[in-house]
Every structure is written in C-alpha cells, then in structure tokens.
C-alpha cells in the first residue's frame, strides 16, 4: 500500500503537466531570450496581413512621379525609436528608390533628426542612398523651434523661417531648394510622431490642402484613425507592425527590423500559449485525481 502511494506520488512529480505549474520564471526569461535572438539573427517573415492604412500610404508614395518633393516631419522621441526606427527606414528607402526629393525637418524634437541620420541612413542601400547626393536630392533642414507657430511661418516662407540647413549651409546655395519656398511646393507631407500630428493636420492638410501621411506609435494609432475617414490623413503606419507591413510591400523583409520584431513577438505569444495550456492541463488533471470538480 505504501509502495503504491510512493509510486503515485513519483508519477505526479514527474508529470510534465504538473511541473508546468511551477516553472521557474528564469526558465521563461531564458526561452524568451532564445526566441528573440532567433528572430533577430534569422528573420523568417511570419505571414502578416497588410492593413488598408499601410497600403494606402505605400500606394500614394509609389504613384508619385520622379522629382516629386516630400516633406518629412521627424517628430519622434528617442524613447520610442524601437517603433519609429522600423517605419523610418522603410519609408526613406522607398522614397530614395523612387527618385523623390526629400526634405527633413522637425518642429518639436531636435534629437530625432540625429537618430535619423545616424541610425536610418546607414541602412539605406548600405549607406549609398541609391546614388542620391545631399543638397541635390535631399536635405536636412534641421530643428526649427516654435512648434505650430514655426510651422505656419515655414509653410508661408521657408527661407525667412530658416536660412540654413543643419550643417549651416545657406539654403539658397543648395540645388534641392530651387523652386521650394512654401508648403504648396511639396507634393506630400509625412509626419513621424505622436502628439504634434494634429498640428500637421491643421496646417498642411487644413490650411494648405496637402496630402498628409502618418507614421506613429501603436499607442497613438487609434487616435488618428478618425482623420483617415475624413480624408485629412491619407494613410498611417502602425508602429512596429506598420514597419513590418511596409517591408513586405517594398519586398525588403528585415530592412527596418520590423519583421524581426514581429517574428519575435509571434514566437513569444506561441510559447506563452503553450505554457498556459500545459499549466491548465496540469491543474485540472490534479483536481480530477484528487476527486475535486
């Protein structure tokens, strides 16, 4: 009788389902680390549904004729770079490949421009920018303080708002600035940021009638959806997911680490689902063995 009892207890201890109820949290963290490492080193591209908002922004950019002028509002905070880095890289890559002239500025965060230059541009065509030349095909206008007030002045007369680029070169000496001195000289505006998006909508869409696209964090994504239905925003990228979707559209999986992030999250969710399932099986099997319901 005692032997049978000991055997039963032993079986219970070695039961994998029972053990899953008492997994050391360090084991879970180790598994998460391994799965994330796999996705970063070897992105396999989990099948992902392309949302209309991402596809709409892609289509607008893809239909722009060569030589079009796009203003990029680099308004993201450095703390959210994990999300904005994914979106920035794929957008700039697409714009450069389309032979579109790019004008970068910020009315809110000067640090975001540094992040763009240092972390995004080296990834684009391995730092070659598809043969594009600074000052001819693209320009960084630098940080313009003043938020919406500066934005209004910028849209009216760029040269009187800021006279030089971030390097200190006078704007009238840069070929890319030829014929560009007001908001309506741009074909498209894309704001990469959160709270200041509404100011871009009010000015560039509301006052000057320009198409405005958005690349925003997942937290702010629902906030801007009503402006899509009104036509004030032509498309939105939704954080890491938006970056991953755009990678699929341009055929460059992993360029902005969007696919890696989505792969990692997917693997972690699958792992957690399995652990929760096994733990629940173990719990209920113990309950039935003890005669409890």
Secondary structure in CASP SS format (residue, H / E / C, confidence):
PFRMAT SS
TARGET T0000
AUTHOR 0000-0000-0000
METHOD secondary structure of the structure
MODEL  1
X C 1.00
X H 1.00
X H 1.00
X H 1.00
X H 1.00
X H 1.00
X H 1.00
X H 1.00
X H 1.00
X H 1.00
X H 1.00
X H 1.00
X H 1.00
X H 1.00
X C 1.00
X H 1.00
X H 1.00
X H 1.00
X H 1.00
X H 1.00
X H 1.00
X H 1.00
X C 1.00
X C 1.00
X H 1.00
X H 1.00
X H 1.00
X H 1.00
X H 1.00
X H 1.00
X H 1.00
X H 1.00
X H 1.00
X H 1.00
X H 1.00
X H 1.00
X H 1.00
X H 1.00
X H 1.00
X H 1.00
X H 1.00
X C 1.00
X C 1.00
X C 1.00
X C 1.00
X C 1.00
X C 1.00
X C 1.00
X C 1.00
X C 1.00
X C 1.00
X H 1.00
X H 1.00
X H 1.00
X H 1.00
X H 1.00
X H 1.00
X H 1.00
X H 1.00
X H 1.00
X H 1.00
X H 1.00
X C 1.00
X C 1.00
X C 1.00
X C 1.00
X C 1.00
X C 1.00
X E 1.00
X E 1.00
X E 1.00
X E 1.00
X E 1.00
X E 1.00
X E 1.00
X C 1.00
X C 1.00
X H 1.00
X H 1.00
X H 1.00
X H 1.00
X H 1.00
X H 1.00
X H 1.00
X H 1.00
X H 1.00
X H 1.00
X H 1.00
X H 1.00
X H 1.00
X H 1.00
X H 1.00
X H 1.00
X H 1.00
X H 1.00
X H 1.00
X H 1.00
X C 1.00
X C 1.00
X C 1.00
X E 1.00
X E 1.00
X E 1.00
X E 1.00
X E 1.00
X E 1.00
X C 1.00
X C 1.00
X C 1.00
X C 1.00
X H 1.00
X H 1.00
X H 1.00
X H 1.00
X H 1.00
X H 1.00
X H 1.00
X H 1.00
X H 1.00
X H 1.00
X H 1.00
X H 1.00
X H 1.00
X H 1.00
X H 1.00
X H 1.00
X H 1.00
X C 1.00
X H 1.00
X H 1.00
X H 1.00
X C 1.00
X C 1.00
X E 1.00
X C 1.00
X C 1.00
X C 1.00
X E 1.00
X E 1.00
X E 1.00
X E 1.00
X E 1.00
X E 1.00
X C 1.00
X C 1.00
X C 1.00
X H 1.00
X H 1.00
X H 1.00
X H 1.00
X H 1.00
X H 1.00
X H 1.00
X H 1.00
X H 1.00
X H 1.00
X C 1.00
X H 1.00
X H 1.00
X H 1.00
X H 1.00
X C 1.00
X C 1.00
X E 1.00
X C 1.00
X C 1.00
X C 1.00
X C 1.00
X C 1.00
X E 1.00
X H 1.00
X H 1.00
X H 1.00
X C 1.00
X H 1.00
X H 1.00
X H 1.00
X C 1.00
X C 1.00
X C 1.00
X C 1.00
X C 1.00
X H 1.00
X H 1.00
X H 1.00
X C 1.00
X C 1.00
X E 1.00
X E 1.00
X E 1.00
X E 1.00
X E 1.00
X E 1.00
X C 1.00
X C 1.00
X C 1.00
X H 1.00
X H 1.00
X H 1.00
X H 1.00
X H 1.00
X H 1.00
X H 1.00
X H 1.00
X H 1.00
X H 1.00
X H 1.00
X C 1.00
X C 1.00
X C 1.00
X C 1.00
X E 1.00
X E 1.00
X E 1.00
X E 1.00
X E 1.00
X C 1.00
X H 1.00
X H 1.00
X H 1.00
X H 1.00
X H 1.00
X H 1.00
X H 1.00
X H 1.00
X H 1.00
X H 1.00
X H 1.00
X H 1.00
X C 1.00
X C 1.00
X C 1.00
X C 1.00
X C 1.00
X E 1.00
X E 1.00
X E 1.00
X E 1.00
X H 1.00
X H 1.00
X H 1.00
X H 1.00
X H 1.00
X H 1.00
X H 1.00
X H 1.00
X H 1.00
X H 1.00
X H 1.00
X H 1.00
X C 1.00
X C 1.00
X C 1.00
X C 1.00
X C 1.00
X C 1.00
X C 1.00
X H 1.00
X H 1.00
X H 1.00
X H 1.00
X H 1.00
X H 1.00
X H 1.00
X H 1.00
X H 1.00
X H 1.00
X H 1.00
X H 1.00
X H 1.00
X H 1.00
X H 1.00
X H 1.00
X H 1.00
X H 1.00
X H 1.00
X H 1.00
X H 1.00
X H 1.00
X H 1.00
X H 1.00
X H 1.00
X H 1.00
X H 1.00
X H 1.00
X H 1.00
X H 1.00
X H 1.00
X H 1.00
X C 1.00
X C 1.00
X C 1.00
X C 1.00
END
